[in-house]
Every structure is written in C-alpha cells, then in structure tokens.
Amino acid sequence: MAKECWINLPVKDLEKSKGFFKSLGFRLNERFSDSDAMAGVVIGSHNAMVMLFPEETFMSFTNNTIADTETCTEFLISISVENEDEVQELTHKAATAGGIIFAEPGERNGMYGAGFCDLDGHRWNLLVM
C-alpha cells in the first residue's frame, strides 16, 4: 500500500528555487539540506512534499524532455490557505521573490484565490475553501 506521495519538479537553478520557496514561508526538508542534487519543500499541515531536481537529474528519471512552461501548463498545484489575507500575502511574496502572478487575488467559481508561477514557470493555485 502506498505510504506517501511526492510531487517532483524540474528546476533550472536549485539554490534560487530553494530561496524562492523559503521566501514564501515553506519549510525545506532537513533530510536533503546538504544536497546539491535535490531539495524537499514541505507544504501544509499534512507535510506534502514537493521535490526539486535540477533539470538534468529530472530528465534522467523520466526519460523524457521537460515541458516548456512558457507555452503550456503541465499541471496546477493547488494549496488551501486559511483566509483571503493569506492569499494576498502569499501572492505578494511570490511576486517579490521573482514569481509571475497569472491570476490576481479574487473571487472565482465560488472560491477566493490567486495563482502564481514559480521561477521555472510551474503554476501554483492558492485557495480559500
């Protein structure tokens, strides 16, 4: 039976990506703290793990090319947050850290949320449920 699930993302610059997620307030998994080959970003109270790998390493796992995030969306990672203020705060932090806001904070489909791209163009969705 499966025990855990990790989301794996390719990144162009591991150190810059680690800094980006730390600036949003996410915790880096200490288990990988001395590695220059990977980083674990811990998200939420359920400790969801997003693993960051340099593109070359990522491609060695997948035996495939990496999606061009400037022309397509390979997936959307959604994170629930406590309230509208937290949506606005995280959106501001993402923009300040070099991310791109693709959906400004606001009401959509009966939920309040926003969307940003990280430094590598991966799309993240913030939602108040």
Secondary structure, 3 states (H helix, E strand, C coil): CCCCCEEEEEECCHHHHHHHHHHCCCEECHHHCCCCCCEEEEECCCCEEEEEEEHHHHHHHHCCCCCCCCCCCCCEEEEECCCHHHHHHHHHHHHHCCCEEEEEEEEECCEEEEEEECCCCCEEEEEEC
